[in-house]
Amino acid sequence: MPVRMTDIARDLGLSIITVSKVLRNCPDISAKTRARVLRLCQELHYCPNLAARSLITGRTKMMGLVIADLGHTFFTEIAWDVWNNSQEHSHLLSTNPIKISPTPQPPNFIGSRNDLALRSSIVIS
């Protein structure tokens, strides 16, 4: 079972808000408390629940990338650059290759993926 923020708070005798502030790097938490929280998070392999965070903040860090041809090195290079950039900014990247037809139609990936609440999308064709 995954470790939750409530587990960290309970084990350390702190409030959930204090643990949350440590994880968000808020400046009003003492260095001693910050060290205790971060040490226990590391020991218990705590991983933030991104779905829960997006429900609270109303934002996701998810980007969509639609690529016409992954077999072409040009598109592959762009995809790697986008992925590397997304990692540098702690964003999740969802890639969707598409097939180009003789009568191209714009992909309906945005309408069909509203459940993901993409922060941004990139179409490469």
C-alpha positions as CSV (number, residue, x, y, z in Angstrom):
1,M,0.0,0.0,0.0
2,P,1.4,3.4,-0.9
3,V,2.6,5.8,1.8
4,R,0.4,8.9,2.1
5,M,1.0,12.3,3.5
6,T,-1.3,11.4,6.4
7,D,1.0,8.5,7.2
8,I,4.1,10.8,7.3
9,A,2.2,13.3,9.5
10,R,0.9,10.7,11.9
11,D,4.3,9.0,12.3
12,L,6.0,12.4,13.1
13,G,3.2,13.8,15.2
14,L,2.8,16.7,12.7
15,S,-0.2,18.1,10.9
16,I,-0.8,17.2,7.3
17,I,-0.5,20.9,6.4
18,T,3.1,21.0,7.9
19,V,4.1,17.9,5.8
20,S,2.5,19.4,2.7
21,K,4.4,22.7,3.3
22,V,7.6,20.8,3.6
23,L,7.0,18.9,0.3
24,R,6.1,22.2,-1.4
25,N,9.2,23.8,0.0
26,C,7.4,26.6,1.8
27,P,9.9,28.9,3.7
28,D,7.9,29.0,7.0
29,I,8.9,25.5,8.2
30,S,12.0,25.1,10.4
31,A,15.0,23.4,9.1
32,K,14.7,20.7,11.8
33,T,11.1,19.8,10.9
34,R,11.9,19.9,7.2
35,A,14.8,17.5,7.7
36,R,12.6,15.1,9.8
37,V,9.9,15.1,7.2
38,L,12.2,14.6,4.2
39,R,14.2,11.9,6.0
40,L,11.0,9.9,6.7
41,C,9.7,10.4,3.2
42,Q,12.9,9.0,1.8
43,E,12.9,6.0,4.3
44,L,9.3,5.2,3.4
45,H,9.8,5.8,-0.3
46,Y,7.0,8.4,-0.3
47,C,5.8,9.4,-3.8
48,P,3.3,12.3,-4.2
49,N,-0.1,11.3,-5.6
50,L,-0.3,13.5,-8.7
51,A,-4.0,12.7,-9.2
52,A,-4.8,13.9,-5.7
53,R,-2.6,17.0,-6.2
54,S,-4.4,17.9,-9.4
55,L,-7.8,17.6,-7.7
56,I,-6.7,20.1,-5.0
57,T,-4.9,22.6,-7.3
58,G,-7.2,22.2,-10.3
59,R,-4.0,21.9,-12.5
60,T,-2.0,19.0,-13.9
61,K,1.5,18.9,-15.1
62,M,0.6,16.7,-18.0
63,M,1.4,17.5,-21.6
64,G,0.2,15.7,-24.7
65,L,2.4,15.1,-27.8
66,V,0.9,14.0,-31.0
67,I,3.4,12.8,-33.6
68,A,2.8,11.9,-37.2
69,D,5.6,9.5,-37.9
70,L,7.8,8.0,-35.1
71,G,9.8,6.2,-37.8
72,H,11.3,9.4,-39.1
73,T,14.4,10.6,-37.2
74,F,13.3,14.2,-37.4
75,F,10.1,13.5,-35.4
76,T,11.9,11.2,-33.1
77,E,14.5,13.9,-32.3
78,I,11.7,16.4,-31.5
79,A,9.9,13.9,-29.4
80,W,13.1,13.3,-27.3
81,D,13.7,17.0,-26.9
82,V,10.1,17.6,-25.8
83,W,10.4,14.7,-23.3
84,N,13.7,15.9,-21.9
85,N,12.2,19.4,-21.5
86,S,9.2,18.0,-19.8
87,Q,11.4,16.1,-17.3
88,E,13.4,19.2,-16.5
89,H,10.1,20.9,-15.5
90,S,8.6,17.9,-13.7
91,H,5.8,17.5,-16.3
92,L,4.3,14.2,-17.4
93,L,4.2,13.6,-21.1
94,S,1.6,11.5,-23.0
95,T,2.6,10.7,-26.5
96,N,0.2,9.6,-29.2
97,P,1.4,8.6,-32.7
98,I,-1.0,9.1,-35.5
99,K,-1.2,7.8,-39.0
100,I,-1.4,10.3,-41.8
101,S,-4.1,9.5,-44.3
102,P,-4.4,10.7,-47.9
103,T,-7.1,13.1,-46.8
104,P,-5.7,14.4,-43.6
105,Q,-8.2,15.2,-40.8
106,P,-7.1,17.0,-37.6
107,P,-6.9,14.5,-34.8
108,N,-9.7,14.7,-32.2
109,F,-7.3,13.9,-29.4
110,I,-8.2,17.0,-27.3
111,G,-12.0,16.2,-27.3
112,S,-11.4,12.5,-26.5
113,R,-8.8,13.2,-23.7
114,N,-10.6,15.8,-21.6
115,D,-10.4,13.4,-18.7
116,L,-6.6,13.9,-18.6
117,A,-6.9,17.7,-18.2
118,L,-3.8,18.3,-20.4
119,R,-1.9,21.4,-19.5
120,S,-0.7,21.8,-23.0
121,S,-0.6,19.8,-26.2
122,I,1.8,19.8,-29.2
123,V,1.0,18.4,-32.6
124,I,3.9,17.5,-34.9
125,S,3.0,16.5,-38.5
